[in-house]
Each structure stands twice: as structure tokens, then as C-alpha cells.
């Protein structure tokens, strides 16, 4: 970021004046402030079902999947063409993050609830693309009323916008195109670094749980084609010898409700906190204890197997398996998260529809799993914790750098479009 910032020389205009708008602040003395309705008009709705469906996504007009839009709905959609501005004025209070104004680069049809703008005077559209992004974030989201906070053209028609001389609009847009491209490239590089760190973590953990931590250990054929070689002193056992489902009776009406997240594992549930555990409802839940292996039967192919750190209750849809002696459940959580075992559990799940494939107890028990000695399971888990901490710390550092780049980009756009800096 420092290299990008150093290239921007902070030059001020000779004189400034008050714009009269808080979100704009002071502007160069020779710039104009005029109402939006004197620059843009609302385009009358025009249907064009031959075009693909589209929408706004974070300040860009993008194509949507037509197959998910009923023909009757698409027939009501309105046309937005390349070079026209599109505004999503719906439910402003539901989304305060994404950009809701875009300069379209494609021809599509969008919801008739959107606002399409055409300029009525000569402008540099790229400059106004940047300016309207700032207007969107700093001002437009404050407009509207009602529970759904939806606006129409009349709400924005009298908004005051900056209007620099044409040659300055062009110079600012060219400057911002160049600088934002540099920033976006830097962000892209850092995002790739994060993906590489995640991939490296997965490779290290997969090698550890399948091959062990000693690269010089003698190896043997596991006897299972899809596992391959394992350390010579390790075993391969059926899951039925490692875990058994435990149907514990629930006697306490105040057991902690738990849920199973594909990302965070077994966690306290927000949705079941008010649910009663009266005798009539107890058959709908299972009692889970620390060290149990909790399985989402419908997501075994995604590796949704986690060790519980809590005592609590889970829905009967989950499998709850108690580990046998000599089993570190966390090791098997790591093992079942590998791509090899995801594929195996996908094949062991019944059902043709993705998301509705059920992993039965019997099929789970019939899977063969690598079984290191307990002390090595513990060492692998400790190694996993260390790798995870190091990877997460490295990712957190890069994410902070990305956030700084995004903040700098927003600040640079704001400073340039409002004349706080002179860029030519």
C-alpha cells in the first residue's frame, strides 16, 4: 500500500468553498453543485425479454441465472443498457454494506422495482460512477422511510451533486481508473496468498493424519486401495471398533442446546434456546458429551464431522458417537475432513439428491479408518493446533492489509471526486 500511496501527490486546489452538503464538504471554488434531476432523468420502464436477467452486485451490474427466474416474472422486468445507471432502491435498511448504484457495462433486464437513470446533459459517466458510489454510501442510504426503507426517484431527485468542469471529470475518472486498478491488483494478490495458505494448511494436515509426522517411518500397504501406504506400525480399523452411537436418556430440562456448523463445529445453538425439553419433546433430541463425534448425516460428503467440547443436546438428525478407549476424537475429525474421506463418505451416503444423502449408522460403521497409536493421535492433534494457529495468524495479518487497502481506495475515491485533492 505504501508504494501505491507514494505515487499520489497530495495537491490542493487554489481555493475552496462550502458545498452546503455535509457528505461533500468543501469543494474547489470553480466547481458547481447542481441537483441530480438536472443531470439525470428516470428512464421509463421498457420490457425486453430477449435480454438476460441481471441485478446489482457490489456496485456492478451482473448477469443472473435465467433458469431461476419464472418467465412471467422476467416479462415484468425492465431494460437497462450499457452506459445507463442502475439503482437498487429496495430495502435499504437490510443491506448497509454493498454498493447499490452501478454504471452498467452490459445489456440486461432487471426488476421493475429498480431505478434506471439516463443523463440529460453531457457528463463523463465514469466520473459519475465514482461520485454516485460515494453518494450511495454517504447519503442515499439515509433516505427513504417505512419498515423496508424503499425509495423512488422523487426521493433522490433534489439531491445535490458535484459537477466539475468536463475536462476535470475526465482527468479524475482516468486517475481513479488507474489507481483503483492498482489497488485491486494488490488486493487480488493478497487474497491469493490467503488461498495458498489455506491450501498449504490442508496439505500439511492431510499428510499428517494419513502419513504421520515422522517422514522416515517405515511404510506399509494399508490394504485399502484408496488409503494407500501408512506407517508400518499403524492399523486400519472399521469405524465400529472406534466409535459407537450412544442414545443417552435426557433427564435434565436445562441441557445446553447445541448445533453443528460446517465452519465452527459443535457450538451452542441460538435457535433452540427457548425450546422446551418437556417429556413430550425429549425424543426429538440426543444428549451429547465432550469428546463425542457429532455427525451431520446429510453432510458427511462435506466432512461435517466434529468433536464436541460441550455437554448438551442436538437434534435427532445428527449422529452422536462415543469414542472407544484409545481414540482421540479430534484426530478423526481431522481425518474425516480430508478430501479422501469426504469422497468415501459421499459414496457411503444413500440418496440421489445432493444435500439429502443420508449416512446411516451401518454405513458409517463399515468405513475403514486409519488408526495410529493414541500417543501419535495426540501428537498429530497438537501439530494441527500449531499449524492452525500459525496459518490463522498469517491470514489475519494479510486480511488487515487488505482492509487497509480497501479503506485507502475508498478514501482516495472520496478525496478525488469531491476535489479534496487535485489529481492532474
C-alpha positions, 0 to 999 in steps of 0.5 A: 500500500505504501508504494501505491500511496507514494505515487499520489501527490497530495495537491490542493486546489487554489481555493475552496468553498462550502458545498452546503452538503455535509457528505461533500464538504468543501469543494474547489471554488470553480466547481458547481453543485447542481441537483441530480434531476438536472443531470439525470432523468428516470428512464421509463420502464421498457420490457425486453425479454430477449435480454438476460436477467441481471441485478446489482452486485457490489456496485456492478451490474451482473448477469443472473441465472435465467433458469431461476427466474419464472418467465412471467416474472422476467416479462415484468422486468425492465431494460437497462443498457450499457452506459445507463445507471442502475439503482437498487432502491429496495430495502435499504435498511437490510443491506448497509454494506454493498454498493447499490448504484452501478454504471452498467457495462452490459445489456440486461433486464432487471426488476421493475422495482429498480431505478434506471437513470439516463443523463440529460446533459453531457457528463463523463459517466465514469466520473459519475460512477465514482461520485454516485458510489460515494453518494450511495454510501454517504447519503442515499442510504439515509433516505427513504422511510417505512419498515423496508426503507424503499425509495423512488426517484422523487426521493433522490431527485433534489439531491445535490451533486458535484459537477466539475468542469468536463475536462476535470471529470475526465482527468479524475475518472482516468486517475481513479481508473488507474489507481483503483486498478492498482489497488485491486491488483494488490488486493487480488494478490493478497487474497491469493496468498490467503488461498495458498495458505489455506491450501498449504494448511490442508496439505500439511494436515492431510499428510499428517493424519494419513502419513504421520509426522515422522517422514522416515517411518517405515511404510506399509500397504494399508490394504485399502486401495484408496488409503494407500501406504501408512506407517508400518506400525499403524492399523486400519480399523472399521469405524465400529471398533472406534466409535459407537452411537450412544442414545443417552436418556435426557433427564435434565430440562436445562441441557445446553442446546447445541448445533453443528456448523460446517465452519465452527463445529459443535457450538451452542445453538441460538435457535433452540434456546427457548425450546422446551425439553418437556417429556413430550419433546425429549425424543426429538433430541440426543444428549451429547458429551465432550469428546463425542463425534457429532455427525451431520448425516446429510453432510458427511460428503462435506466432512461435517464431522466434529468433536464436541467440547460441550455437554448438551443436546442436538437434534435427532438428525445428527449422529452422536458417537462415543469414542472407544478407549484409545481414540482421540476424537479430534484426530478423526475429525481431522481425518474425516475432513480430508478430501479422501474421506469426504469422497468415501463418505459421499459414496457411503451416503444413500440418496440421489439428491445432493444435500439429502444423502443420508449416512446411516449408522451401518454405513458409517460403521463399515468405513475403514479408518486409519488408526495410529497409536493414541500417543501419535493421535495426540501428537498429530492433534497438537501439530494441527493446533500449531499449524492452525494457529500459525496459518490463522495468524498469517491470514489475519495479518494479510486480511488487515492489509487488505482492509487497509487497502480497501479503506485507502481506495475508498478514501482516495475515491472520496478525496478525488471526486469531491476535489479534496485533492487535485489529481492532474 
